[in-house]
């Protein structure tokens, strides 16, 4: 079983990996930097996913010093998920409140169980608020 995470910042991803390795070492954690990669992965293996974690605002990705790739948003993934059977909980983490409300509305309307985390205080929220939300999300499933 996998925990799939869409997040673009390496510092956050490192801490998320640490806390998940400590609390849930039995699960494979898959990180993605773009909405498109996340959707492609979920399209091929949604049945093996225990939980999905989505950030909304993703940083542009520099390529060869001259171009930037638009990674999409967590809303893109939420809209894809809304077309699929609800098979696992989704945790969102973003400081973009209007975007969070939109993501949650799309998912909730499609029958997905959702949890929202509002990041606060540097990265400390990952070890507390975020971990609690992920634990609650998968707690009823395992």
C-alpha positions as CSV (number, residue, x, y, z in Angstrom):
1,X,0.0,0.0,0.0
2,X,1.2,3.5,-0.8
3,X,0.8,7.0,0.5
4,X,0.9,9.3,-2.5
5,X,2.1,12.9,-1.9
6,X,2.1,15.9,-4.2
7,X,4.4,18.6,-2.9
8,X,7.2,20.6,-4.6
9,X,9.4,21.6,-1.7
10,X,12.3,19.3,-0.8
11,X,12.5,20.5,2.8
12,X,8.9,19.6,3.4
13,X,9.2,16.3,1.5
14,X,12.2,15.4,3.7
15,X,10.4,15.9,6.9
16,X,7.3,14.2,5.6
17,X,9.4,11.2,4.7
18,X,11.0,11.1,8.1
19,X,7.8,11.2,10.1
20,X,6.1,8.6,7.8
21,X,9.2,6.3,8.0
22,X,9.0,6.6,11.8
23,X,5.3,6.1,12.2
24,X,4.3,4.0,9.2
25,X,7.4,2.2,7.9
26,X,5.2,-0.5,6.4
27,X,3.9,1.7,3.7
28,X,5.6,2.9,0.5
29,X,5.7,6.7,0.2
30,X,5.6,8.1,-3.3
31,X,6.3,11.8,-3.9
32,X,5.4,13.8,-7.0
33,X,6.4,17.3,-8.0
34,X,3.7,17.9,-10.7
35,X,0.0,17.3,-10.9
36,X,0.4,15.5,-14.2
37,X,2.8,12.9,-12.7
38,X,0.5,12.4,-9.8
39,X,-2.5,11.9,-12.0
40,X,-0.6,9.4,-14.2
41,X,0.5,7.4,-11.2
42,X,-3.0,7.4,-9.7
43,X,-4.6,6.5,-13.0
44,X,-2.5,3.3,-13.1
45,X,-2.7,2.3,-9.5
46,X,-5.4,4.0,-7.4
47,X,-6.4,0.6,-5.9
48,X,-3.0,0.4,-4.2
49,X,-3.2,3.8,-2.5
50,X,-3.9,4.1,1.2
51,X,-4.0,7.9,1.3
52,X,-3.4,10.9,-1.0
53,X,-1.8,14.1,0.2
54,X,-2.1,17.2,-1.9
55,X,-0.5,20.7,-1.8
56,X,-2.3,23.2,-4.0
57,X,0.3,25.8,-5.0
58,X,3.3,24.2,-6.7
59,X,6.5,26.1,-7.7
60,X,7.4,26.4,-11.4
61,X,10.2,23.9,-12.3
62,X,13.3,25.4,-14.0
63,X,14.6,23.4,-17.0
64,X,18.0,24.1,-18.6
65,X,18.2,27.6,-17.2
66,X,15.9,29.1,-19.8
67,X,12.5,27.5,-19.5
68,X,10.0,26.9,-16.7
69,X,7.6,24.0,-16.5
70,X,4.2,24.7,-15.0
71,X,3.6,21.8,-12.6
72,X,-0.2,22.4,-12.3
73,X,-1.9,22.5,-9.0
74,X,-3.4,20.2,-6.4
75,X,-6.8,21.2,-7.7
76,X,-5.9,19.4,-11.0
77,X,-5.5,16.2,-9.0
78,X,-8.6,16.8,-7.0
79,X,-10.6,17.2,-10.2
80,X,-9.2,14.0,-11.6
81,X,-10.0,12.2,-8.3
82,X,-13.6,13.5,-8.5
83,X,-14.0,11.4,-11.7
84,X,-12.9,8.2,-9.9
85,X,-14.4,6.0,-7.2
86,X,-13.5,7.3,-3.7
87,X,-11.1,4.6,-2.5
88,X,-9.0,6.4,0.2
89,X,-8.9,9.6,2.2
90,X,-7.3,12.8,0.9
91,X,-5.3,15.2,3.0
92,X,-4.8,18.7,1.8
93,X,-2.1,21.1,3.0
94,X,-2.0,24.7,1.7
95,X,-2.0,28.2,3.0
96,X,-4.1,29.2,0.0
97,X,-7.5,29.2,1.7
98,X,-9.7,29.8,-1.4
99,X,-7.9,27.0,-3.2
100,X,-8.2,24.7,-0.3
101,X,-12.0,25.3,-0.1
102,X,-12.3,24.6,-3.8
103,X,-10.3,21.4,-3.6
104,X,-12.2,20.1,-0.7
105,X,-15.6,21.0,-2.3
106,X,-14.7,19.0,-5.4
107,X,-13.6,16.0,-3.4
108,X,-16.4,16.1,-0.9
109,X,-19.0,16.4,-3.6
110,X,-17.5,13.3,-5.3
111,X,-17.7,11.3,-2.0
112,X,-14.1,11.4,-1.0
113,X,-13.2,11.6,2.7
114,X,-11.0,14.7,3.2
115,X,-8.8,16.3,5.9
116,X,-7.4,19.8,5.8
117,X,-4.2,21.0,7.3
118,X,-3.3,24.7,7.4
119,X,0.5,25.1,7.5
120,X,1.7,27.4,10.3
121,X,5.1,28.1,11.9
122,X,7.9,27.2,9.4
123,X,7.9,23.4,9.0
124,X,7.0,22.4,12.5
125,X,3.3,21.8,11.4
126,X,4.4,18.7,9.5
127,X,5.4,16.8,12.7
128,X,2.2,17.8,14.5
129,X,-0.8,19.0,12.5
130,X,0.1,17.2,9.2
131,X,1.1,13.9,10.9
132,X,-2.1,13.9,13.0
133,X,-4.2,14.4,9.8
134,X,-2.4,11.6,8.0
135,X,-2.7,9.3,11.0
136,X,-6.4,10.1,11.3
137,X,-6.9,9.5,7.6
138,X,-5.3,6.1,7.5
139,X,-6.2,5.1,11.0
140,X,-9.7,3.9,10.1
141,X,-8.4,1.9,7.2
142,X,-5.7,-0.2,8.7
